[in-house]
Amino acid sequence: MVSDELNPPIVDDSAAINEAARGVLADYLETGNPQYALLVDAPWGAGKTHFVRQETQCETNKDRLYVSLYGLSTAEEFDWAIVRALKPIAGGKAAMWGKQAKNLISGVQVAGFALDLNKVSVTEIILSSLPETLIFDDLERCRIPIDELFGLINRFVEHQKKKVILVANTAEHQSRRTYEKTREKLIGRVVRIEADPVAAIAGFWNAMPNGAGKSYLQENAALAIKVFREAGHNNLRLFRQSLVDAARMIDLVDESLRNNREPMERLLRTFLGLDMAFISGEITVADLKERSSLSVLSENKDSPVRPIGLVQKRHPEADILGYRGLIVSVDVGVKLIGNGYVSRDELNNSLRGTYHFATKEETPFWVNLWNWADMGEADVQSNLKEIDRKMDGDEITSPGILLQLFGAKSFMLKLGALSGTQGELADKIISTIERLKQKKLLPPYEPVTSRRGGYGFSYDSGTVSYGGFGYEIDDETRRVVAAMKSAQKHLFEELEPSNAQSLLDELQQSPELFLNSFDDVGKERSFSRTPILHYIDHTAFAAALLRTFNDNRDLAVKIGDVLKERRQAHRSDLAAEHPWFDRMDLALSRQANAASQILGAQIELYLRRHLRAN
């Protein structure tokens, strides 16, 4: 038994390490009678199975047999796994190993003669018909006790003079200590390989559909590989999945944005860093919601750096977290990575809202306020004066910008860059909001479902986000946000009668448009979660719906189903509409019965099936 172990030199170049492993493996395959097993050892996802299959050509070379040990628990299952590898059988695992196995391996011949399966054991058949080289994969996932497993494998090494290649991640073996004690009885050489993204990435493209995302990633493969190396997990399977996710995301990005090299590279760094950490389980949705918190980077014995902070340290060139403009906002990050879906409109609106996709000359004054620490004092003072002038003159009317000014100044107050208190600052902003509301200069709440919640800023993930910048919500921030939402809601409510009339016009003139006004998939504006129908004259609505029923029954059914869902008892957000439905039902029935007895009965069935809540 040979006991010398090959330890490849520790270098960063995975290609060099893997090239050395190729040489050792080739030498082993050419050795006449090695009398020991060779172990290929690497972490999960490093590509060791692919490496061994490729180097041994076991799928086409009949002198080499690949066997997976995954989940095997007994010696009989071990023998059966070899039988299945030697002679693949459709239908999966046999219910019983002994007699079932004999039936299924009929036709195996040894030395050109068929065997009497009633006189020869399965093991004897296996030992008599195996090829020269055996490859056993998933050693660490085999449930057979390691000393027993090594005994089973050693039959082929000592008695059959076979070449045996073992493939494993020994660091994850559940019987690590026993393995270390017993390995010298079987394993004579160990080669270690590392994940080689340069070699692997060329094969990843086959997993992606053709499109803008795939093309962009192929052109920027070196950047993707750099982020992979920064992540440090060396898991190629995870890398491949994250690249597929990145391709899907980039497919959604408008061409005008994709042509901006620097921000797109920043976007890719950020997405891959977050996505790989999320797929691997290092971070959760809760961590994604913490991206605007400075505290995640604090480190002491009582408060270690939290997971999302570690991801930021690993990828310093990415916008993993921070008060400094995130290219992937908190809310979009939660939807895109945590939930796995974000609409094309929301993604592009979010990216356009960040300063990353603007030239330095176009950088807005409120972004410069966030960047105050990197500016000269004179420039900071000049920017502050300009902001005060604009606010006093009611020139700043964007809710998102006003809230970002509050956040940036709050940050400066906490660090002593400004005088006063956060409460005083909140009072001033709230006073400005009230003045803008009275002058009707604030944009009203928009009944949308896919773009910043209808207010022009995001706040659902524990931060106030706009234009890629976000900050945590504290008591004073809640007060300011509540004042802003209240003002915008008030302005929207003033417009509700005119909005309701527009919906009635749509139902009367183009019912398809009416239906689309309640569709929240990919829409910029939708009333799917906003009460509005109770502002519509119920008699006129019933007449328009009855006309639609007569003209286009299928369309009337679709409208009825939408209305039925809105009047369900659990839709407390639409409770204001519920009494209106009863009045509209009655008006619809009366109008139908006045037209004809049959139409009255048809409308009664229509109401029961498609309009009345269960």
C-alpha positions as CSV (number, residue, x, y, z in Angstrom):
1,M,0.0,0.0,0.0
2,V,1.4,3.4,-1.0
3,S,1.0,6.0,1.7
4,D,2.5,9.1,0.2
5,E,-0.1,11.9,-0.1
6,L,0.0,14.5,-2.8
7,N,-0.5,18.0,-1.4
8,P,-0.7,20.5,-4.3
9,P,1.1,23.8,-3.6
10,I,-1.3,26.4,-2.0
11,V,-1.7,29.0,-4.7
12,D,-4.6,31.3,-5.5
13,D,-4.7,30.1,-9.1
14,S,-7.4,27.4,-9.2
15,A,-6.4,26.6,-12.8
16,A,-2.9,25.7,-11.7
17,I,-4.1,23.6,-8.9
18,N,-6.6,21.7,-11.1
19,E,-3.9,21.3,-13.8
20,A,-1.7,19.5,-11.2
21,A,-4.7,17.3,-10.2
22,R,-5.1,16.4,-13.9
23,G,-1.6,15.2,-14.0
24,V,-1.9,13.0,-10.9
25,L,-5.2,11.6,-12.2
26,A,-3.7,10.8,-15.6
27,D,-0.7,9.1,-14.0
28,Y,-3.0,7.0,-11.8
29,L,-5.1,5.8,-14.8
30,E,-1.9,4.8,-16.6
31,T,-0.5,2.8,-13.7
32,G,-0.7,-0.9,-14.2
33,N,-1.5,-2.0,-10.7
34,P,-1.6,0.9,-8.2
35,Q,-2.8,-1.2,-5.2
36,Y,-4.4,1.9,-3.7
37,A,-7.4,4.2,-4.2
38,L,-7.0,7.8,-5.3
39,L,-9.2,10.4,-3.6
40,V,-10.4,13.6,-5.4
41,D,-11.3,15.9,-2.6
42,A,-13.1,19.3,-2.9
43,P,-16.0,21.3,-1.4
44,W,-19.5,20.9,-2.6
45,G,-20.1,22.8,-5.8
46,A,-16.5,23.0,-6.7
47,G,-17.1,20.9,-9.8
48,K,-15.3,17.8,-8.7
49,T,-17.8,15.4,-10.3
50,H,-17.6,17.2,-13.6
51,F,-13.9,17.3,-13.3
52,V,-13.6,13.6,-12.8
53,R,-16.1,12.7,-15.4
54,Q,-14.3,14.9,-17.9
55,E,-10.8,13.6,-17.1
56,T,-11.7,9.9,-17.0
57,Q,-14.2,10.0,-19.9
58,C,-16.2,7.5,-17.9
59,E,-19.4,8.1,-19.9
60,T,-17.8,6.9,-23.2
61,N,-14.9,4.7,-22.0
62,K,-16.2,1.2,-21.3
63,D,-13.1,0.4,-19.1
64,R,-14.3,3.0,-16.5
65,L,-17.5,2.8,-14.4
66,Y,-19.0,5.7,-12.5
67,V,-21.1,4.9,-9.4
68,S,-22.8,7.3,-7.0
69,L,-22.9,6.3,-3.3
70,Y,-25.5,9.0,-2.5
71,G,-27.9,7.7,0.3
72,L,-26.7,4.1,0.3
73,S,-27.2,2.5,3.8
74,T,-26.2,-1.2,3.4
75,A,-23.8,-3.5,1.7
76,E,-26.6,-4.9,-0.5
77,E,-27.5,-1.4,-1.6
78,F,-23.8,-0.8,-2.4
79,D,-23.7,-3.9,-4.7
80,W,-27.0,-2.9,-6.3
81,A,-25.7,0.6,-7.0
82,I,-22.9,-1.0,-9.0
83,V,-25.3,-3.3,-10.8
84,R,-27.4,-0.3,-11.8
85,A,-24.3,1.6,-13.0
86,L,-23.1,-1.5,-14.9
87,K,-26.5,-2.1,-16.5
88,P,-28.9,0.9,-16.2
89,I,-32.4,-0.3,-15.6
90,A,-35.5,1.8,-16.1
91,G,-38.0,2.0,-13.3
92,G,-35.8,3.1,-10.5
93,K,-34.8,1.2,-7.3
94,A,-35.9,-2.3,-6.8
95,A,-38.1,-3.0,-3.8
96,M,-36.0,-5.9,-2.7
97,W,-32.3,-6.3,-3.2
98,G,-31.7,-10.0,-3.5
99,K,-34.0,-11.8,-5.8
100,Q,-35.1,-8.6,-7.5
101,A,-31.5,-7.8,-8.4
102,K,-31.0,-11.2,-9.9
103,N,-34.0,-10.8,-12.2
104,L,-32.9,-7.4,-13.3
105,I,-29.3,-8.2,-14.2
106,S,-30.2,-11.1,-16.5
107,G,-28.1,-11.0,-19.6
108,V,-24.8,-10.1,-17.8
109,Q,-22.1,-12.4,-19.2
110,V,-18.7,-13.3,-17.8
111,A,-16.0,-14.5,-20.2
112,G,-18.6,-14.8,-22.9
113,F,-20.9,-17.2,-21.1
114,A,-24.3,-16.5,-19.5
115,L,-24.5,-17.3,-15.8
116,D,-27.0,-19.4,-13.9
117,L,-28.3,-16.7,-11.6
118,N,-29.8,-19.3,-9.2
119,K,-26.3,-20.6,-8.5
120,V,-24.2,-17.5,-8.5
121,S,-24.6,-14.5,-6.0
122,V,-25.0,-11.0,-7.2
123,T,-21.7,-10.0,-5.7
124,E,-19.9,-12.7,-7.6
125,I,-21.4,-11.5,-10.9
126,I,-20.3,-7.9,-10.1
127,L,-16.8,-8.9,-9.1
128,S,-16.4,-10.9,-12.3
129,S,-17.7,-8.4,-14.8
130,L,-16.5,-5.0,-13.7
131,P,-14.2,-2.8,-15.8
132,E,-10.7,-1.8,-15.0
133,T,-11.4,1.5,-13.3
134,L,-14.2,2.2,-10.7
135,I,-15.2,5.7,-9.7
136,F,-17.2,6.1,-6.5
137,D,-18.7,9.6,-6.0
138,D,-20.5,11.2,-3.1
139,L,-18.5,9.4,-0.4
140,E,-19.5,11.9,2.3
141,R,-23.2,11.3,1.5
142,C,-23.1,7.6,1.9
143,R,-24.7,6.3,5.1
144,I,-22.7,3.0,5.3
145,P,-20.3,3.2,8.2
146,I,-17.0,4.4,6.8
147,D,-14.9,1.4,8.0
148,E,-17.5,-1.0,6.4
149,L,-17.6,1.1,3.2
150,F,-13.8,1.1,2.9
151,G,-13.9,-2.7,3.4
152,L,-16.4,-3.1,0.5
153,I,-14.3,-0.9,-1.8
154,N,-11.1,-2.5,-0.8
155,R,-12.3,-5.8,-2.3
156,F,-11.8,-4.2,-5.7
157,V,-8.4,-2.7,-4.9
158,E,-6.7,-5.7,-3.2
159,H,-8.5,-8.7,-4.7
160,Q,-9.5,-7.5,-8.1
161,K,-6.5,-5.2,-8.8
162,K,-8.9,-2.5,-9.9
163,K,-8.1,1.2,-10.1
164,V,-10.5,3.0,-7.7
165,I,-11.1,6.7,-7.7
166,L,-13.1,8.2,-4.8
167,V,-14.8,11.6,-5.1
168,A,-15.7,13.4,-1.9
169,N,-16.0,16.5,0.2
170,T,-14.3,15.0,3.2
171,A,-14.6,18.2,5.3
172,E,-18.4,17.5,5.4
173,H,-18.2,13.8,6.2
174,Q,-20.3,13.0,9.2
175,S,-17.7,10.5,10.4
176,R,-14.7,12.7,9.9
177,R,-12.6,11.3,12.7
178,T,-13.2,7.7,11.7
179,Y,-12.4,8.6,8.1
180,E,-9.1,10.1,9.1
181,K,-8.2,6.9,11.1
182,T,-9.1,4.5,8.4
183,R,-8.3,6.2,5.1
184,E,-4.7,5.0,5.0
185,K,-5.9,1.4,4.7
186,L,-7.4,2.3,1.3
187,I,-6.4,5.8,0.1
188,G,-2.9,6.2,-1.1
189,R,-3.1,9.6,-2.8
190,V,-5.2,12.6,-2.4
191,V,-5.7,15.4,-4.9
192,R,-7.6,18.5,-4.2
193,I,-9.2,20.7,-6.8
194,E,-10.8,24.1,-6.5
195,A,-13.7,25.7,-8.2
196,D,-12.4,27.1,-11.5
197,P,-15.0,29.7,-12.7
198,V,-13.0,30.5,-15.8
199,A,-13.2,27.0,-17.1
200,A,-16.8,26.5,-15.9
201,I,-18.5,29.7,-17.0
202,A,-18.3,28.8,-20.7
203,G,-20.6,25.9,-20.0
204,F,-23.0,28.0,-18.0
205,W,-24.3,29.9,-21.0
206,N,-26.2,26.8,-22.1
207,A,-28.4,27.1,-19.0
208,M,-29.6,30.6,-20.1
209,P,-32.0,31.6,-22.8
210,N,-30.7,33.9,-25.5
211,G,-31.3,37.5,-24.7
212,A,-29.9,40.8,-23.6
213,G,-29.0,39.4,-20.2
214,K,-27.0,36.5,-21.5
215,S,-25.2,38.7,-24.0
216,Y,-24.3,41.2,-21.3
217,L,-23.0,38.5,-19.0
218,Q,-20.9,37.0,-21.7
219,E,-19.3,40.3,-22.4
220,N,-18.7,40.9,-18.7
221,A,-17.7,37.4,-17.6
222,A,-14.5,38.6,-16.0
223,L,-16.4,40.9,-13.7
224,A,-18.8,38.1,-12.7
225,I,-15.9,35.8,-12.0
226,K,-14.3,38.5,-9.8
227,V,-17.5,38.8,-7.7
228,F,-17.6,35.0,-7.5
229,R,-14.0,34.9,-6.1
230,E,-14.8,37.7,-3.6
231,A,-17.8,35.7,-2.3
232,G,-15.3,32.9,-1.2
233,H,-17.8,30.0,-1.2
234,N,-16.2,28.4,-4.3
235,N,-19.6,26.8,-5.2
236,L,-20.0,26.7,-9.0
237,R,-23.5,25.4,-8.8
238,L,-24.5,28.5,-6.8
239,F,-22.6,30.7,-9.2
240,R,-24.4,29.2,-12.2
241,Q,-27.8,29.8,-10.6
242,S,-26.9,33.3,-9.7
243,L,-25.8,34.0,-13.3
244,V,-29.2,32.7,-14.5
245,D,-30.9,35.0,-12.1
246,A,-28.7,37.9,-13.2
247,A,-29.6,37.2,-16.9
248,R,-33.3,37.4,-16.1
249,M,-32.8,40.6,-14.2
250,I,-30.8,42.3,-17.0
251,D,-33.4,41.1,-19.6
252,L,-35.7,43.5,-17.8
253,V,-33.4,46.5,-17.9
254,D,-34.1,49.0,-20.7
255,E,-31.5,49.2,-23.4
256,S,-30.9,52.9,-22.7
257,L,-29.8,52.0,-19.2
258,R,-27.8,48.9,-20.2
259,N,-25.6,51.1,-22.4
260,N,-24.3,52.9,-19.3
261,R,-21.1,50.9,-18.5
262,E,-20.2,52.0,-15.0
263,P,-23.6,51.9,-13.4
264,M,-24.4,48.5,-15.1
265,E,-21.1,47.1,-13.7
266,R,-22.1,48.4,-10.3
267,L,-25.6,46.8,-10.7
268,L,-24.1,43.4,-11.6
269,R,-21.6,43.5,-8.7
270,T,-24.4,44.3,-6.3
271,F,-26.9,41.8,-7.7
272,L,-24.5,38.9,-7.8
273,G,-23.1,39.6,-4.3
274,L,-26.6,39.7,-2.8
275,D,-28.1,36.9,-4.8
276,M,-25.3,34.4,-4.1
277,A,-25.4,35.2,-0.4
278,F,-29.2,34.8,-0.4
279,I,-29.2,31.5,-2.4
280,S,-26.5,30.1,-0.1
281,G,-28.6,31.0,3.0
282,E,-26.1,33.5,4.4
283,I,-28.7,36.2,4.3
284,T,-32.5,36.3,4.5
285,V,-35.3,38.6,3.5
286,A,-34.9,40.3,6.9
287,D,-31.2,41.0,6.1
288,L,-32.2,42.5,2.7
289,K,-34.5,44.9,4.6
290,E,-31.5,46.0,6.7
291,R,-29.5,47.3,3.8
292,S,-30.0,50.9,4.8
293,S,-28.9,50.4,8.4
294,L,-25.4,51.7,9.4
295,S,-25.6,49.5,12.5
296,V,-25.1,46.3,10.6
297,L,-21.4,47.2,10.3
298,S,-20.8,47.8,14.0
299,E,-18.7,45.2,15.6
300,N,-18.0,44.5,19.3
301,K,-18.2,41.5,21.6
302,D,-21.9,42.2,22.3
303,S,-22.9,43.0,18.7
304,P,-20.9,41.2,16.0
305,V,-21.3,42.3,12.4
306,R,-24.6,41.0,11.0
307,P,-24.7,38.8,7.9
308,I,-25.5,41.6,5.4
309,G,-22.6,43.6,6.8
310,L,-20.2,40.7,6.2
311,V,-21.5,40.6,2.6
312,Q,-20.6,44.3,2.2
313,K,-17.1,43.7,3.5
314,R,-16.7,40.9,1.0
315,H,-17.8,43.0,-1.9
316,P,-16.5,46.6,-1.2
317,E,-17.2,47.8,-4.8
318,A,-20.9,46.8,-4.6
319,D,-23.8,48.7,-3.1
320,I,-24.7,46.0,-0.6
321,L,-25.7,48.6,2.0
322,G,-25.3,52.1,3.2
323,Y,-26.9,55.5,3.3
324,R,-25.0,56.3,0.2
325,G,-27.3,55.8,-2.8
326,L,-28.1,52.2,-3.4
327,I,-28.2,51.2,-7.1
328,V,-30.6,48.4,-6.1
329,S,-33.0,50.0,-3.6
330,V,-34.1,48.2,-0.5
331,D,-37.6,47.5,-1.7
332,V,-36.5,46.4,-5.2
333,G,-33.8,44.2,-3.6
334,V,-36.4,42.5,-1.4
335,K,-38.7,41.9,-4.4
336,L,-36.0,41.0,-6.9
337,I,-33.9,38.7,-4.7
338,G,-36.0,37.9,-1.7
339,N,-39.3,37.3,-3.5
340,G,-37.9,36.4,-6.9
341,Y,-40.0,38.9,-8.9
342,V,-40.1,42.6,-9.7
343,S,-41.9,44.2,-12.7
344,R,-40.0,45.6,-15.6
345,D,-41.5,49.1,-14.9
346,E,-40.6,49.1,-11.2
347,L,-37.1,48.0,-11.9
348,N,-36.4,50.5,-14.5
349,N,-38.1,53.3,-12.7
350,S,-36.0,52.5,-9.6
351,L,-32.7,52.4,-11.6
352,R,-33.6,55.7,-13.4
353,G,-34.3,57.2,-10.0
354,T,-30.8,56.7,-8.8
355,Y,-28.0,59.2,-9.4
356,H,-25.8,56.3,-10.7
357,F,-27.3,56.5,-14.1
358,A,-26.8,60.3,-14.3
359,T,-23.7,62.2,-15.2
360,K,-21.9,64.1,-12.4
361,E,-23.2,67.4,-13.9
362,E,-26.7,66.1,-13.5
363,T,-26.3,65.0,-9.8
364,P,-29.3,66.6,-8.0
365,F,-28.9,68.9,-5.0
366,W,-30.5,66.4,-2.6
367,V,-27.9,63.7,-3.7
368,N,-25.1,66.2,-3.0
369,L,-26.6,66.6,0.5
370,W,-26.1,62.9,1.2
371,N,-22.6,63.3,-0.2
372,W,-21.7,66.2,2.2
373,A,-18.9,64.3,3.9
374,D,-17.0,64.1,0.6
375,M,-17.4,67.8,-0.3
376,G,-15.6,70.9,0.6
377,E,-17.1,72.9,3.4
378,A,-17.9,75.9,1.1
379,D,-19.7,73.6,-1.3
380,V,-21.7,72.0,1.6
381,Q,-22.8,75.4,2.9
382,S,-23.7,76.6,-0.6
383,N,-25.8,73.5,-1.2
384,L,-27.6,74.0,2.2
385,K,-28.4,77.6,1.4
386,E,-29.8,76.6,-2.1
387,I,-31.9,73.9,-0.5
388,D,-33.4,76.3,2.1
389,R,-34.1,78.8,-0.7
390,K,-35.9,76.2,-2.8
391,M,-37.9,75.0,0.2
392,D,-38.9,78.5,1.3
393,G,-40.0,79.2,-2.3
394,D,-42.1,76.0,-2.5
395,E,-39.9,74.8,-5.4
396,I,-39.3,71.3,-3.9
397,T,-42.6,69.5,-4.3
398,S,-41.5,65.8,-4.8
399,P,-42.4,63.8,-1.7
400,G,-39.5,61.5,-2.2
401,I,-37.0,64.4,-2.3
402,L,-38.5,66.1,0.7
403,L,-38.2,62.9,2.7
404,Q,-34.6,62.4,1.5
405,L,-33.7,65.9,2.6
406,F,-35.1,65.1,6.0
407,G,-33.1,61.9,6.1
408,A,-29.8,63.5,5.0
409,K,-30.2,66.4,7.4
410,S,-31.0,64.0,10.2
411,F,-27.8,62.1,9.5
412,M,-25.9,65.3,9.6
413,L,-27.5,66.3,12.9
414,K,-26.5,63.0,14.5
415,L,-22.9,63.6,13.5
416,G,-22.9,67.2,14.7
417,A,-22.6,68.8,11.2
418,L,-25.8,70.8,11.8
419,S,-27.3,72.6,14.8
420,G,-30.6,72.0,16.3
421,T,-32.6,68.8,17.0
422,Q,-34.3,66.2,14.8
423,G,-37.6,67.1,16.3
424,E,-37.2,70.7,15.2
425,L,-36.2,69.6,11.7
426,A,-39.3,67.3,11.6
427,D,-41.5,70.2,12.6
428,K,-40.1,72.3,9.7
429,I,-40.6,69.6,7.1
430,I,-44.2,68.9,8.3
431,S,-44.9,72.7,8.1
432,T,-43.6,72.6,4.5
433,I,-45.8,69.6,3.7
434,E,-48.9,71.3,5.1
435,R,-48.2,74.5,3.1
436,L,-47.7,72.5,-0.1
437,K,-50.9,70.6,0.5
438,Q,-52.9,73.8,1.0
439,K,-51.5,75.2,-2.3
440,K,-52.1,71.8,-4.0
441,L,-48.5,71.6,-5.0
442,L,-47.9,68.1,-3.7
443,P,-48.6,65.3,-6.0
444,P,-51.6,63.3,-4.7
445,Y,-51.5,59.7,-3.8
446,E,-51.6,57.6,-7.0
447,P,-53.6,54.3,-6.8
448,V,-50.7,52.2,-8.1
449,T,-49.5,48.8,-7.0
450,S,-46.1,48.4,-8.6
451,R,-44.3,51.7,-8.2
452,R,-43.3,53.0,-4.8
453,G,-46.6,52.2,-3.2
454,G,-48.5,55.2,-4.8
455,Y,-46.8,57.9,-2.8
456,G,-43.6,58.4,-4.9
457,F,-41.3,56.8,-2.2
458,S,-40.9,53.4,-0.6
459,Y,-41.3,52.7,3.1
460,D,-42.6,49.1,3.4
461,S,-39.2,47.5,4.1
462,G,-38.4,49.4,7.3
463,T,-36.7,52.3,5.4
464,V,-37.7,55.4,3.6
465,S,-36.3,55.0,0.1
466,Y,-36.2,57.1,-3.0
467,G,-33.8,57.4,-5.9
468,G,-31.6,54.6,-4.6
469,F,-31.1,56.3,-1.2
470,G,-32.7,55.0,2.0
471,Y,-32.6,55.5,5.7
472,E,-34.1,53.8,8.8
473,I,-37.4,54.8,10.2
474,D,-37.3,56.2,13.7
475,D,-40.0,58.1,15.7
476,E,-39.4,61.5,14.1
477,T,-39.3,59.9,10.7
478,R,-42.6,58.2,11.3
479,R,-44.1,61.5,12.2
480,V,-42.8,63.1,8.9
481,V,-43.9,60.1,6.8
482,A,-47.3,60.1,8.4
483,A,-47.8,63.8,7.6
484,M,-46.7,63.3,4.0
485,K,-49.0,60.3,3.4
486,S,-51.9,62.1,5.0
487,A,-51.4,65.1,2.8
488,Q,-51.1,63.1,-0.4
489,K,-54.2,61.0,0.6
490,H,-56.2,64.1,1.3
491,L,-55.3,65.5,-2.2
492,F,-56.2,62.2,-3.8
493,E,-59.6,62.1,-2.0
494,E,-60.4,65.5,-3.4
495,L,-59.9,64.0,-6.8
496,E,-61.9,60.8,-6.2
497,P,-65.2,62.1,-7.6
498,S,-63.5,63.0,-10.9
499,N,-61.6,59.7,-11.0
500,A,-64.9,57.9,-10.4
501,Q,-66.6,59.7,-13.2
502,S,-63.7,58.7,-15.5
503,L,-64.2,55.1,-14.5
504,L,-67.9,55.3,-15.3
505,D,-67.1,56.9,-18.7
506,E,-64.8,53.9,-19.4
507,L,-67.5,51.4,-18.5
508,Q,-70.0,53.2,-20.7
509,Q,-67.7,53.7,-23.7
510,S,-64.9,51.0,-23.5
511,P,-65.5,48.3,-20.8
512,E,-62.1,46.8,-21.6
513,L,-60.5,50.0,-20.3
514,F,-62.6,49.9,-17.2
515,L,-61.5,46.3,-16.5
516,N,-57.8,47.2,-17.1
517,S,-58.1,50.0,-14.4
518,F,-58.4,47.2,-11.8
519,D,-55.5,45.0,-13.1
520,D,-52.5,45.4,-10.8
521,V,-50.0,43.3,-12.9
522,G,-47.4,45.5,-14.4
523,K,-49.6,48.6,-14.2
524,E,-48.4,52.1,-13.3
525,R,-51.9,53.1,-12.2
526,S,-54.5,50.7,-10.8
527,F,-57.5,50.9,-8.4
528,S,-57.2,47.2,-7.4
529,R,-56.5,48.2,-3.8
530,T,-58.1,51.6,-3.6
531,P,-61.8,52.2,-2.8
532,I,-63.4,54.3,-5.6
533,L,-66.7,52.6,-6.8
534,H,-68.8,54.2,-4.1
535,Y,-68.2,57.6,-5.7
536,I,-69.9,56.4,-8.9
537,D,-73.7,56.8,-9.3
538,H,-74.9,53.2,-8.8
539,T,-77.9,53.6,-11.2
540,A,-75.7,54.8,-14.0
541,F,-73.2,52.0,-13.3
542,A,-75.9,49.3,-13.3
543,A,-77.1,50.6,-16.7
544,A,-73.6,50.5,-18.2
545,L,-73.0,47.0,-16.8
546,L,-76.3,45.8,-18.2
547,R,-75.4,47.1,-21.6
548,T,-72.0,45.3,-21.4
549,F,-73.9,42.1,-20.4
550,N,-76.1,42.3,-23.5
551,D,-73.2,43.3,-25.9
552,N,-70.3,41.1,-24.6
553,R,-71.3,38.4,-22.1
554,D,-67.7,37.2,-21.6
555,L,-66.5,40.6,-20.8
556,A,-69.3,41.2,-18.3
557,V,-68.4,38.0,-16.5
558,K,-64.8,39.2,-16.2
559,I,-66.0,42.5,-14.8
560,G,-68.4,40.7,-12.4
561,D,-65.6,38.5,-11.1
562,V,-63.4,41.6,-10.3
563,L,-66.3,43.3,-8.5
564,K,-67.1,40.1,-6.6
565,E,-63.5,39.9,-5.3
566,R,-63.7,43.5,-4.2
567,R,-66.8,43.0,-2.0
568,Q,-65.5,40.0,-0.1
569,A,-65.7,40.5,3.6
570,H,-61.9,40.1,4.1
571,R,-61.3,43.1,1.8
572,S,-61.4,45.6,4.7
573,D,-59.3,48.0,2.6
574,L,-62.3,48.3,0.3
575,A,-65.0,48.4,3.0
576,A,-66.2,51.8,1.9
577,E,-67.5,50.3,-1.3
578,H,-69.4,47.4,0.3
579,P,-72.8,49.2,0.9
580,W,-72.6,50.6,-2.6
581,F,-72.7,47.1,-4.1
582,D,-76.0,46.3,-2.5
583,R,-77.6,49.4,-4.1
584,M,-76.0,48.7,-7.4
585,D,-77.3,45.0,-7.3
586,L,-80.8,46.2,-6.7
587,A,-80.6,48.8,-9.5
588,L,-79.2,46.1,-11.9
589,S,-82.1,43.7,-11.1
590,R,-84.8,46.3,-11.5
591,Q,-83.4,47.5,-14.9
592,A,-83.1,43.9,-16.2
593,N,-86.6,42.9,-15.1
594,A,-88.0,46.1,-16.6
595,A,-86.5,45.1,-19.9
596,S,-87.7,41.4,-20.0
597,Q,-88.5,38.5,-17.7
598,I,-85.8,36.4,-19.3
599,L,-83.2,39.1,-19.0
600,G,-84.2,39.6,-15.3
601,A,-83.6,35.9,-14.6
602,Q,-80.3,35.9,-16.5
603,I,-79.1,38.9,-14.4
604,E,-80.2,37.1,-11.2
605,L,-78.0,34.1,-12.1
606,Y,-75.2,36.5,-13.1
607,L,-75.4,38.3,-9.7
608,R,-75.3,35.0,-7.9
609,R,-72.4,33.6,-9.8
610,H,-70.2,36.6,-10.5
611,L,-71.1,39.5,-8.2
612,R,-72.4,38.5,-4.8
613,A,-69.8,37.5,-2.2
614,N,-70.0,34.0,-0.8
